Amino acid sequence: MVSIYTQEYQLVITLFKTTRISKRITQGQLADALGRSQSFIAKVENGERRLAIVESVHLSQLLGIEPEIMINKIPRKFSALYPL
């Protein structure tokens, strides 16, 4: 399980938060669109709540971020076990 305190996780959360703010979307508006509470978004942005991959993709889509861009924010740390 990935910690909310890792640099990689913080890069993704920062992308979500800065995009939301730059698009002038409130936490409440984002929460409504996601079907969650405003406190859920606040906890995610404050590092009190971890996102599952599906939630991350949904947030990306709602904010107009291609999920690949979100994923590419995570630096490559490991080599593939088997080349593709």
Distance bins in CASP14 RR format, pairs under 12 A and 6 or more apart:
PFRMAT RR
TARGET T0000
AUTHOR 0000-0000-0000
RMODE 2
METHOD distances of the structure
MODEL  1
1 9 0 0 0 0 0 1 0 0 0 0 0
1 50 1 0 0 1 0 0 0 0 0 0 0
1 51 0 0 0 0 0 1 0 0 0 0 0
1 52 0 0 0 0 0 1 0 0 0 0 0
1 53 0 0 0 0 0 1 0 0 0 0 0
2 8 1 0 0 1 0 0 0 0 0 0 0
2 9 1 0 1 0 0 0 0 0 0 0 0
2 10 0 0 0 0 0 1 0 0 0 0 0
2 11 0 0 0 0 0 1 0 0 0 0 0
2 12 0 0 0 0 1 0 0 0 0 0 0
2 13 0 0 0 0 0 1 0 0 0 0 0
2 50 1 0 0 1 0 0 0 0 0 0 0
2 51 0 0 0 0 1 0 0 0 0 0 0
2 52 0 0 0 0 0 1 0 0 0 0 0
2 53 0 0 0 0 1 0 0 0 0 0 0
2 56 0 0 0 0 0 1 0 0 0 0 0
2 74 0 0 0 0 1 0 0 0 0 0 0
2 77 0 0 0 0 0 1 0 0 0 0 0
3 9 1 0 0 1 0 0 0 0 0 0 0
3 10 0 0 0 0 1 0 0 0 0 0 0
3 47 0 0 0 0 0 1 0 0 0 0 0
3 50 0 0 0 0 1 0 0 0 0 0 0
4 10 1 0 0 1 0 0 0 0 0 0 0
4 11 0 0 0 0 0 1 0 0 0 0 0
4 12 0 0 0 0 0 1 0 0 0 0 0
4 13 1 0 0 1 0 0 0 0 0 0 0
4 43 0 0 0 0 1 0 0 0 0 0 0
4 44 0 0 0 0 1 0 0 0 0 0 0
4 45 0 0 0 0 0 1 0 0 0 0 0
4 46 0 0 0 0 1 0 0 0 0 0 0
4 47 1 0 1 0 0 0 0 0 0 0 0
4 48 1 0 0 1 0 0 0 0 0 0 0
4 49 1 0 0 1 0 0 0 0 0 0 0
4 50 1 0 1 0 0 0 0 0 0 0 0
4 51 0 0 0 0 1 0 0 0 0 0 0
5 13 0 0 0 0 0 1 0 0 0 0 0
5 47 0 0 0 0 1 0 0 0 0 0 0
5 48 0 0 0 0 0 1 0 0 0 0 0
5 50 0 0 0 0 0 1 0 0 0 0 0
6 12 0 0 0 0 1 0 0 0 0 0 0
6 13 0 0 0 0 0 1 0 0 0 0 0
6 47 0 0 0 0 0 1 0 0 0 0 0
6 50 0 0 0 0 0 1 0 0 0 0 0
6 74 0 0 0 0 1 0 0 0 0 0 0
6 75 0 0 0 0 0 1 0 0 0 0 0
6 77 0 0 0 0 0 1 0 0 0 0 0
7 13 0 0 0 0 0 1 0 0 0 0 0
7 14 0 0 0 0 0 1 0 0 0 0 0
7 73 0 0 0 0 0 1 0 0 0 0 0
7 74 0 0 0 0 1 0 0 0 0 0 0
7 75 0 0 0 0 1 0 0 0 0 0 0
7 77 0 0 0 0 0 1 0 0 0 0 0
8 14 0 0 0 0 0 1 0 0 0 0 0
8 15 0 0 0 0 0 1 0 0 0 0 0
8 56 0 0 0 0 0 1 0 0 0 0 0
8 70 0 0 0 0 0 1 0 0 0 0 0
8 71 0 0 0 0 0 1 0 0 0 0 0
8 72 0 0 0 0 0 1 0 0 0 0 0
8 73 0 0 0 0 1 0 0 0 0 0 0
8 74 1 0 1 0 0 0 0 0 0 0 0
8 75 1 0 0 1 0 0 0 0 0 0 0
8 76 0 0 0 0 0 1 0 0 0 0 0
8 77 1 0 0 1 0 0 0 0 0 0 0
8 78 0 0 0 0 0 1 0 0 0 0 0
9 15 0 0 0 0 0 1 0 0 0 0 0
9 16 0 0 0 0 0 1 0 0 0 0 0
9 44 0 0 0 0 0 1 0 0 0 0 0
9 47 0 0 0 0 1 0 0 0 0 0 0
9 49 0 0 0 0 0 1 0 0 0 0 0
9 50 1 0 0 1 0 0 0 0 0 0 0
9 51 0 0 0 0 1 0 0 0 0 0 0
9 53 0 0 0 0 0 1 0 0 0 0 0
9 56 0 0 0 0 1 0 0 0 0 0 0
9 70 0 0 0 0 0 1 0 0 0 0 0
9 73 0 0 0 0 0 1 0 0 0 0 0
9 74 0 0 0 0 1 0 0 0 0 0 0
9 75 0 0 0 0 0 1 0 0 0 0 0
10 16 0 0 0 0 0 1 0 0 0 0 0
10 17 0 0 0 0 0 1 0 0 0 0 0
10 18 0 0 0 0 0 1 0 0 0 0 0
10 44 0 0 0 0 0 1 0 0 0 0 0
10 45 0 0 0 0 0 1 0 0 0 0 0
10 46 0 0 0 0 0 1 0 0 0 0 0
10 47 0 0 0 0 1 0 0 0 0 0 0
10 50 0 0 0 0 0 1 0 0 0 0 0
10 51 0 0 0 0 0 1 0 0 0 0 0
10 73 0 0 0 0 1 0 0 0 0 0 0
10 74 0 0 0 0 0 1 0 0 0 0 0
10 75 0 0 0 0 0 1 0 0 0 0 0
11 17 0 0 0 0 0 1 0 0 0 0 0
11 18 0 0 0 0 0 1 0 0 0 0 0
11 56 0 0 0 0 0 1 0 0 0 0 0
11 69 0 0 0 0 0 1 0 0 0 0 0
11 70 0 0 0 0 1 0 0 0 0 0 0
11 71 0 0 0 0 0 1 0 0 0 0 0
11 72 0 0 0 0 0 1 0 0 0 0 0
11 73 1 0 1 0 0 0 0 0 0 0 0
11 74 1 0 0 1 0 0 0 0 0 0 0
11 75 0 0 0 0 1 0 0 0 0 0 0
12 18 0 0 0 0 0 1 0 0 0 0 0
12 19 0 0 0 0 0 1 0 0 0 0 0
12 44 0 0 0 0 0 1 0 0 0 0 0
12 45 0 0 0 0 0 1 0 0 0 0 0
12 47 0 0 0 0 0 1 0 0 0 0 0
12 50 0 0 0 0 0 1 0 0 0 0 0
12 51 1 0 0 1 0 0 0 0 0 0 0
12 53 0 0 0 0 0 1 0 0 0 0 0
12 55 0 0 0 0 0 1 0 0 0 0 0
12 56 1 0 0 1 0 0 0 0 0 0 0
12 57 0 0 0 0 0 1 0 0 0 0 0
12 59 0 0 0 0 1 0 0 0 0 0 0
12 60 0 0 0 0 1 0 0 0 0 0 0
12 63 0 0 0 0 0 1 0 0 0 0 0
12 65 0 0 0 0 1 0 0 0 0 0 0
12 67 0 0 0 0 0 1 0 0 0 0 0
12 69 0 0 0 0 0 1 0 0 0 0 0
12 70 1 0 1 0 0 0 0 0 0 0 0
12 71 0 0 0 0 1 0 0 0 0 0 0
12 72 0 0 0 0 0 1 0 0 0 0 0
12 73 1 0 1 0 0 0 0 0 0 0 0
12 74 1 0 0 1 0 0 0 0 0 0 0
12 75 0 0 0 0 0 1 0 0 0 0 0
13 19 0 0 0 0 0 1 0 0 0 0 0
13 20 0 0 0 0 0 1 0 0 0 0 0
13 41 0 0 0 0 0 1 0 0 0 0 0
13 42 0 0 0 0 0 1 0 0 0 0 0
13 43 0 0 0 0 0 1 0 0 0 0 0
13 44 1 0 0 1 0 0 0 0 0 0 0
13 45 1 0 0 1 0 0 0 0 0 0 0
13 46 0 0 0 0 1 0 0 0 0 0 0
13 47 1 0 0 1 0 0 0 0 0 0 0
13 48 0 0 0 0 0 1 0 0 0 0 0
13 49 0 0 0 0 1 0 0 0 0 0 0
13 50 0 0 0 0 1 0 0 0 0 0 0
13 51 1 0 0 1 0 0 0 0 0 0 0
13 55 0 0 0 0 0 1 0 0 0 0 0
13 56 0 0 0 0 1 0 0 0 0 0 0
13 59 0 0 0 0 1 0 0 0 0 0 0
13 70 0 0 0 0 0 1 0 0 0 0 0
13 73 0 0 0 0 1 0 0 0 0 0 0
13 74 0 0 0 0 0 1 0 0 0 0 0
14 20 0 0 0 0 0 1 0 0 0 0 0
14 21 0 0 0 0 0 1 0 0 0 0 0
14 22 0 0 0 0 0 1 0 0 0 0 0
14 44 0 0 0 0 0 1 0 0 0 0 0
14 45 0 0 0 0 1 0 0 0 0 0 0
14 46 0 0 0 0 0 1 0 0 0 0 0
14 47 0 0 0 0 0 1 0 0 0 0 0
14 70 0 0 0 0 0 1 0 0 0 0 0
14 73 0 0 0 0 1 0 0 0 0 0 0
14 74 0 0 0 0 0 1 0 0 0 0 0
15 21 0 0 0 0 0 1 0 0 0 0 0
15 22 0 0 0 0 0 1 0 0 0 0 0
15 45 0 0 0 0 0 1 0 0 0 0 0
15 51 0 0 0 0 0 1 0 0 0 0 0
15 56 0 0 0 0 0 1 0 0 0 0 0
15 59 0 0 0 0 1 0 0 0 0 0 0
15 60 0 0 0 0 1 0 0 0 0 0 0
15 63 0 0 0 0 1 0 0 0 0 0 0
15 64 0 0 0 0 0 1 0 0 0 0 0
15 65 1 0 0 1 0 0 0 0 0 0 0
15 66 0 0 0 0 0 1 0 0 0 0 0
15 67 0 0 0 0 0 1 0 0 0 0 0
15 69 1 0 0 1 0 0 0 0 0 0 0
15 70 1 0 0 1 0 0 0 0 0 0 0
15 71 0 0 0 0 0 1 0 0 0 0 0
15 72 0 0 0 0 0 1 0 0 0 0 0
15 73 1 0 1 0 0 0 0 0 0 0 0
15 74 0 0 0 0 0 1 0 0 0 0 0
16 22 0 0 0 0 0 1 0 0 0 0 0
16 23 0 0 0 0 0 1 0 0 0 0 0
16 25 0 0 0 0 0 1 0 0 0 0 0
16 27 0 0 0 0 0 1 0 0 0 0 0
16 30 0 0 0 0 1 0 0 0 0 0 0
16 34 0 0 0 0 0 1 0 0 0 0 0
16 41 0 0 0 0 1 0 0 0 0 0 0
16 44 1 0 0 1 0 0 0 0 0 0 0
16 45 1 0 0 1 0 0 0 0 0 0 0
16 47 0 0 0 0 0 1 0 0 0 0 0
16 51 0 0 0 0 1 0 0 0 0 0 0
16 55 0 0 0 0 0 1 0 0 0 0 0
16 56 0 0 0 0 1 0 0 0 0 0 0
16 57 0 0 0 0 0 1 0 0 0 0 0
16 58 0 0 0 0 0 1 0 0 0 0 0
16 59 1 0 1 0 0 0 0 0 0 0 0
16 60 1 0 0 1 0 0 0 0 0 0 0
16 61 0 0 0 0 0 1 0 0 0 0 0
16 62 0 0 0 0 1 0 0 0 0 0 0
16 63 1 0 0 1 0 0 0 0 0 0 0
16 64 0 0 0 0 0 1 0 0 0 0 0
16 65 1 0 0 1 0 0 0 0 0 0 0
16 67 0 0 0 0 0 1 0 0 0 0 0
16 69 0 0 0 0 0 1 0 0 0 0 0
16 70 1 0 0 1 0 0 0 0 0 0 0
16 73 0 0 0 0 0 1 0 0 0 0 0
17 23 0 0 0 0 0 1 0 0 0 0 0
17 25 0 0 0 0 0 1 0 0 0 0 0
17 27 0 0 0 0 1 0 0 0 0 0 0
17 30 0 0 0 0 0 1 0 0 0 0 0
17 41 0 0 0 0 1 0 0 0 0 0 0
17 42 0 0 0 0 0 1 0 0 0 0 0
17 44 0 0 0 0 1 0 0 0 0 0 0
17 45 1 0 1 0 0 0 0 0 0 0 0
17 46 0 0 0 0 1 0 0 0 0 0 0
17 47 0 0 0 0 0 1 0 0 0 0 0
17 59 0 0 0 0 0 1 0 0 0 0 0
17 63 0 0 0 0 1 0 0 0 0 0 0
17 65 0 0 0 0 0 1 0 0 0 0 0
18 25 0 0 0 0 0 1 0 0 0 0 0
18 45 0 0 0 0 0 1 0 0 0 0 0
18 63 0 0 0 0 1 0 0 0 0 0 0
18 65 0 0 0 0 0 1 0 0 0 0 0
18 73 0 0 0 0 0 1 0 0 0 0 0
19 25 0 0 0 0 1 0 0 0 0 0 0
19 30 0 0 0 0 0 1 0 0 0 0 0
19 45 0 0 0 0 0 1 0 0 0 0 0
19 59 0 0 0 0 1 0 0 0 0 0 0
19 60 0 0 0 0 1 0 0 0 0 0 0
19 61 0 0 0 0 0 1 0 0 0 0 0
19 62 0 0 0 0 1 0 0 0 0 0 0
19 63 1 0 1 0 0 0 0 0 0 0 0
19 64 1 0 0 1 0 0 0 0 0 0 0
19 65 1 0 1 0 0 0 0 0 0 0 0
19 66 0 0 0 0 0 1 0 0 0 0 0
19 69 0 0 0 0 1 0 0 0 0 0 0
19 70 0 0 0 0 1 0 0 0 0 0 0
19 73 0 0 0 0 0 1 0 0 0 0 0
20 26 0 0 0 0 1 0 0 0 0 0 0
20 27 1 0 0 1 0 0 0 0 0 0 0
20 28 0 0 0 0 1 0 0 0 0 0 0
20 29 0 0 0 0 1 0 0 0 0 0 0
20 30 1 0 1 0 0 0 0 0 0 0 0
20 31 0 0 0 0 0 1 0 0 0 0 0
20 33 0 0 0 0 0 1 0 0 0 0 0
20 34 0 0 0 0 0 1 0 0 0 0 0
20 41 0 0 0 0 1 0 0 0 0 0 0
20 42 0 0 0 0 0 1 0 0 0 0 0
20 44 0 0 0 0 0 1 0 0 0 0 0
20 45 0 0 0 0 1 0 0 0 0 0 0
20 59 0 0 0 0 1 0 0 0 0 0 0
20 60 0 0 0 0 0 1 0 0 0 0 0
20 62 0 0 0 0 1 0 0 0 0 0 0
20 63 1 0 0 1 0 0 0 0 0 0 0
20 64 0 0 0 0 0 1 0 0 0 0 0
20 65 0 0 0 0 1 0 0 0 0 0 0
21 27 0 0 0 0 1 0 0 0 0 0 0
21 29 0 0 0 0 0 1 0 0 0 0 0
21 30 0 0 0 0 0 1 0 0 0 0 0
21 41 0 0 0 0 0 1 0 0 0 0 0
21 45 0 0 0 0 1 0 0 0 0 0 0
21 63 0 0 0 0 0 1 0 0 0 0 0
22 63 0 0 0 0 1 0 0 0 0 0 0
22 64 0 0 0 0 0 1 0 0 0 0 0
22 65 0 0 0 0 0 1 0 0 0 0 0
23 29 0 0 0 0 1 0 0 0 0 0 0
23 30 0 0 0 0 1 0 0 0 0 0 0
23 33 0 0 0 0 0 1 0 0 0 0 0
23 62 0 0 0 0 0 1 0 0 0 0 0
23 63 1 0 0 1 0 0 0 0 0 0 0
23 64 0 0 0 0 1 0 0 0 0 0 0
23 65 0 0 0 0 0 1 0 0 0 0 0
24 30 0 0 0 0 0 1 0 0 0 0 0
24 63 0 0 0 0 0 1 0 0 0 0 0
25 31 0 0 0 0 0 1 0 0 0 0 0
25 32 0 0 0 0 0 1 0 0 0 0 0
25 33 0 0 0 0 1 0 0 0 0 0 0
25 34 0 0 0 0 0 1 0 0 0 0 0
25 38 0 0 0 0 0 1 0 0 0 0 0
25 41 0 0 0 0 1 0 0 0 0 0 0
25 59 0 0 0 0 0 1 0 0 0 0 0
25 62 0 0 0 0 1 0 0 0 0 0 0
25 63 1 0 0 1 0 0 0 0 0 0 0
25 64 0 0 0 0 0 1 0 0 0 0 0
25 65 0 0 0 0 0 1 0 0 0 0 0
26 32 0 0 0 0 1 0 0 0 0 0 0
26 33 0 0 0 0 0 1 0 0 0 0 0
26 38 0 0 0 0 1 0 0 0 0 0 0
26 41 0 0 0 0 1 0 0 0 0 0 0
26 42 0 0 0 0 0 1 0 0 0 0 0
26 45 0 0 0 0 0 1 0 0 0 0 0
27 33 0 0 0 0 0 1 0 0 0 0 0
27 34 0 0 0 0 0 1 0 0 0 0 0
27 36 0 0 0 0 0 1 0 0 0 0 0
27 37 0 0 0 0 1 0 0 0 0 0 0
27 38 1 0 1 0 0 0 0 0 0 0 0
27 39 0 0 0 0 1 0 0 0 0 0 0
27 40 0 0 0 0 1 0 0 0 0 0 0
27 41 1 0 1 0 0 0 0 0 0 0 0
27 42 1 0 1 0 0 0 0 0 0 0 0
27 43 0 0 0 0 0 1 0 0 0 0 0
27 44 0 0 0 0 1 0 0 0 0 0 0
27 45 1 0 0 1 0 0 0 0 0 0 0
27 46 0 0 0 0 0 1 0 0 0 0 0
27 59 0 0 0 0 0 1 0 0 0 0 0
28 34 0 0 0 0 1 0 0 0 0 0 0
28 35 0 0 0 0 0 1 0 0 0 0 0
28 36 0 0 0 0 1 0 0 0 0 0 0
28 37 0 0 0 0 1 0 0 0 0 0 0
28 38 1 0 1 0 0 0 0 0 0 0 0
28 39 0 0 0 0 1 0 0 0 0 0 0
28 40 0 0 0 0 1 0 0 0 0 0 0
28 41 1 0 0 1 0 0 0 0 0 0 0
28 42 0 0 0 0 1 0 0 0 0 0 0
28 45 0 0 0 0 0 1 0 0 0 0 0
28 62 0 0 0 0 0 1 0 0 0 0 0
29 35 0 0 0 0 0 1 0 0 0 0 0
29 36 0 0 0 0 0 1 0 0 0 0 0
29 38 0 0 0 0 1 0 0 0 0 0 0
29 41 0 0 0 0 1 0 0 0 0 0 0
29 62 0 0 0 0 1 0 0 0 0 0 0
29 63 0 0 0 0 0 1 0 0 0 0 0
30 36 0 0 0 0 1 0 0 0 0 0 0
30 37 0 0 0 0 0 1 0 0 0 0 0
30 38 0 0 0 0 1 0 0 0 0 0 0
30 40 0 0 0 0 1 0 0 0 0 0 0
30 41 1 0 1 0 0 0 0 0 0 0 0
30 42 0 0 0 0 0 1 0 0 0 0 0
30 44 0 0 0 0 1 0 0 0 0 0 0
30 45 0 0 0 0 1 0 0 0 0 0 0
30 55 0 0 0 0 0 1 0 0 0 0 0
30 58 0 0 0 0 0 1 0 0 0 0 0
30 59 1 0 0 1 0 0 0 0 0 0 0
30 60 0 0 0 0 0 1 0 0 0 0 0
30 61 0 0 0 0 0 1 0 0 0 0 0
30 62 1 0 0 1 0 0 0 0 0 0 0
30 63 1 0 0 1 0 0 0 0 0 0 0
30 64 0 0 0 0 0 1 0 0 0 0 0
31 37 1 0 1 0 0 0 0 0 0 0 0
31 38 1 0 1 0 0 0 0 0 0 0 0
31 39 0 0 0 0 1 0 0 0 0 0 0
31 40 1 0 1 0 0 0 0 0 0 0 0
31 41 1 0 1 0 0 0 0 0 0 0 0
31 42 0 0 0 0 1 0 0 0 0 0 0
31 43 0 0 0 0 0 1 0 0 0 0 0
31 44 0 0 0 0 1 0 0 0 0 0 0
31 45 0 0 0 0 0 1 0 0 0 0 0
31 55 0 0 0 0 0 1 0 0 0 0 0
31 58 0 0 0 0 0 1 0 0 0 0 0
31 59 0 0 0 0 0 1 0 0 0 0 0
31 62 0 0 0 0 0 1 0 0 0 0 0
32 38 0 0 0 0 1 0 0 0 0 0 0
32 40 0 0 0 0 0 1 0 0 0 0 0
32 41 0 0 0 0 1 0 0 0 0 0 0
32 62 0 0 0 0 0 1 0 0 0 0 0
33 40 0 0 0 0 0 1 0 0 0 0 0
33 41 0 0 0 0 0 1 0 0 0 0 0
33 58 0 0 0 0 1 0 0 0 0 0 0
33 59 0 0 0 0 1 0 0 0 0 0 0
33 61 0 0 0 0 1 0 0 0 0 0 0
33 62 1 0 1 0 0 0 0 0 0 0 0
33 63 0 0 0 0 1 0 0 0 0 0 0
33 64 0 0 0 0 0 1 0 0 0 0 0
34 40 1 0 0 1 0 0 0 0 0 0 0
34 41 1 0 0 1 0 0 0 0 0 0 0
34 44 0 0 0 0 1 0 0 0 0 0 0
34 51 0 0 0 0 0 1 0 0 0 0 0
34 54 0 0 0 0 0 1 0 0 0 0 0
34 55 1 0 0 1 0 0 0 0 0 0 0
34 56 0 0 0 0 0 1 0 0 0 0 0
34 57 0 0 0 0 0 1 0 0 0 0 0
34 58 1 0 0 1 0 0 0 0 0 0 0
34 59 1 0 0 1 0 0 0 0 0 0 0
34 60 0 0 0 0 0 1 0 0 0 0 0
34 61 0 0 0 0 1 0 0 0 0 0 0
34 62 1 0 0 1 0 0 0 0 0 0 0
34 63 0 0 0 0 0 1 0 0 0 0 0
35 41 0 0 0 0 0 1 0 0 0 0 0
35 55 0 0 0 0 0 1 0 0 0 0 0
35 58 0 0 0 0 1 0 0 0 0 0 0
35 59 0 0 0 0 0 1 0 0 0 0 0
35 62 0 0 0 0 0 1 0 0 0 0 0
36 42 0 0 0 0 0 1 0 0 0 0 0
36 43 0 0 0 0 1 0 0 0 0 0 0
36 44 0 0 0 0 1 0 0 0 0 0 0
36 49 0 0 0 0 0 1 0 0 0 0 0
36 51 0 0 0 0 0 1 0 0 0 0 0
36 55 0 0 0 0 1 0 0 0 0 0 0
36 58 0 0 0 0 1 0 0 0 0 0 0
36 59 0 0 0 0 1 0 0 0 0 0 0
36 62 0 0 0 0 0 1 0 0 0 0 0
37 43 0 0 0 0 1 0 0 0 0 0 0
37 44 0 0 0 0 0 1 0 0 0 0 0
37 49 0 0 0 0 0 1 0 0 0 0 0
38 44 0 0 0 0 0 1 0 0 0 0 0
38 45 0 0 0 0 0 1 0 0 0 0 0
39 45 0 0 0 0 0 1 0 0 0 0 0
39 46 0 0 0 0 0 1 0 0 0 0 0
39 48 0 0 0 0 1 0 0 0 0 0 0
39 49 0 0 0 0 1 0 0 0 0 0 0
40 46 0 0 0 0 0 1 0 0 0 0 0
40 47 0 0 0 0 0 1 0 0 0 0 0
40 48 0 0 0 0 1 0 0 0 0 0 0
40 49 1 0 0 1 0 0 0 0 0 0 0
40 50 0 0 0 0 0 1 0 0 0 0 0
40 51 0 0 0 0 1 0 0 0 0 0 0
40 55 0 0 0 0 1 0 0 0 0 0 0
40 58 0 0 0 0 0 1 0 0 0 0 0
40 59 0 0 0 0 0 1 0 0 0 0 0
41 47 0 0 0 0 0 1 0 0 0 0 0
41 48 0 0 0 0 0 1 0 0 0 0 0
41 49 0 0 0 0 1 0 0 0 0 0 0
41 51 0 0 0 0 0 1 0 0 0 0 0
41 55 0 0 0 0 0 1 0 0 0 0 0
41 58 0 0 0 0 0 1 0 0 0 0 0
41 59 0 0 0 0 1 0 0 0 0 0 0
41 62 0 0 0 0 0 1 0 0 0 0 0
41 63 0 0 0 0 0 1 0 0 0 0 0
42 48 1 0 0 1 0 0 0 0 0 0 0
42 49 0 0 0 0 1 0 0 0 0 0 0
43 49 1 1 0 0 0 0 0 0 0 0 0
43 50 0 0 0 0 1 0 0 0 0 0 0
43 51 0 0 0 0 0 1 0 0 0 0 0
44 50 0 0 0 0 1 0 0 0 0 0 0
44 51 1 0 1 0 0 0 0 0 0 0 0
44 52 0 0 0 0 0 1 0 0 0 0 0
44 55 0 0 0 0 1 0 0 0 0 0 0
44 56 0 0 0 0 1 0 0 0 0 0 0
44 58 0 0 0 0 0 1 0 0 0 0 0
44 59 0 0 0 0 1 0 0 0 0 0 0
45 51 0 0 0 0 0 1 0 0 0 0 0
45 59 0 0 0 0 0 1 0 0 0 0 0
49 55 0 0 0 0 1 0 0 0 0 0 0
50 56 0 0 0 0 1 0 0 0 0 0 0
51 57 0 0 0 0 1 0 0 0 0 0 0
51 58 0 0 0 0 1 0 0 0 0 0 0
51 59 1 0 0 1 0 0 0 0 0 0 0
51 60 0 0 0 0 0 1 0 0 0 0 0
51 70 0 0 0 0 0 1 0 0 0 0 0
52 58 0 0 0 0 1 0 0 0 0 0 0
52 59 0 0 0 0 0 1 0 0 0 0 0
53 59 0 0 0 0 0 1 0 0 0 0 0
53 60 0 0 0 0 0 1 0 0 0 0 0
53 67 0 0 0 0 1 0 0 0 0 0 0
53 70 0 0 0 0 0 1 0 0 0 0 0
53 71 0 0 0 0 1 0 0 0 0 0 0
53 74 0 0 0 0 0 1 0 0 0 0 0
54 60 0 0 0 0 0 1 0 0 0 0 0
54 61 0 0 0 0 0 1 0 0 0 0 0
54 67 0 0 0 0 0 1 0 0 0 0 0
55 61 0 0 0 0 0 1 0 0 0 0 0
55 62 0 0 0 0 0 1 0 0 0 0 0
55 67 0 0 0 0 0 1 0 0 0 0 0
55 70 0 0 0 0 0 1 0 0 0 0 0
56 62 0 0 0 0 0 1 0 0 0 0 0
56 63 0 0 0 0 0 1 0 0 0 0 0
56 65 0 0 0 0 1 0 0 0 0 0 0
56 67 1 0 0 1 0 0 0 0 0 0 0
56 69 0 0 0 0 0 1 0 0 0 0 0
56 70 1 0 0 1 0 0 0 0 0 0 0
56 71 0 0 0 0 1 0 0 0 0 0 0
56 73 0 0 0 0 0 1 0 0 0 0 0
56 74 0 0 0 0 0 1 0 0 0 0 0
57 63 0 0 0 0 0 1 0 0 0 0 0
57 64 0 0 0 0 0 1 0 0 0 0 0
57 65 0 0 0 0 1 0 0 0 0 0 0
57 66 0 0 0 0 0 1 0 0 0 0 0
57 67 1 0 1 0 0 0 0 0 0 0 0
57 68 0 0 0 0 0 1 0 0 0 0 0
57 69 0 0 0 0 0 1 0 0 0 0 0
57 70 1 0 0 1 0 0 0 0 0 0 0
57 71 0 0 0 0 1 0 0 0 0 0 0
58 64 0 0 0 0 0 1 0 0 0 0 0
58 65 0 0 0 0 0 1 0 0 0 0 0
58 67 0 0 0 0 1 0 0 0 0 0 0
58 70 0 0 0 0 0 1 0 0 0 0 0
59 65 0 0 0 0 1 0 0 0 0 0 0
59 67 0 0 0 0 1 0 0 0 0 0 0
59 70 0 0 0 0 1 0 0 0 0 0 0
60 66 1 0 0 1 0 0 0 0 0 0 0
60 67 1 0 1 0 0 0 0 0 0 0 0
60 68 0 0 0 0 1 0 0 0 0 0 0
60 69 1 0 0 1 0 0 0 0 0 0 0
60 70 1 0 1 0 0 0 0 0 0 0 0
60 71 0 0 0 0 1 0 0 0 0 0 0
60 72 0 0 0 0 0 1 0 0 0 0 0
60 73 0 0 0 0 0 1 0 0 0 0 0
61 67 1 0 0 1 0 0 0 0 0 0 0
61 68 0 0 0 0 0 1 0 0 0 0 0
61 69 0 0 0 0 0 1 0 0 0 0 0
61 70 0 0 0 0 1 0 0 0 0 0 0
62 70 0 0 0 0 0 1 0 0 0 0 0
63 69 0 0 0 0 0 1 0 0 0 0 0
63 70 0 0 0 0 1 0 0 0 0 0 0
64 70 0 0 0 0 0 1 0 0 0 0 0
65 71 0 0 0 0 0 1 0 0 0 0 0
65 72 0 0 0 0 0 1 0 0 0 0 0
65 73 0 0 0 0 1 0 0 0 0 0 0
66 72 0 0 0 0 1 0 0 0 0 0 0
66 73 0 0 0 0 0 1 0 0 0 0 0
67 73 0 0 0 0 0 1 0 0 0 0 0
67 74 0 0 0 0 0 1 0 0 0 0 0
68 74 0 0 0 0 0 1 0 0 0 0 0
END
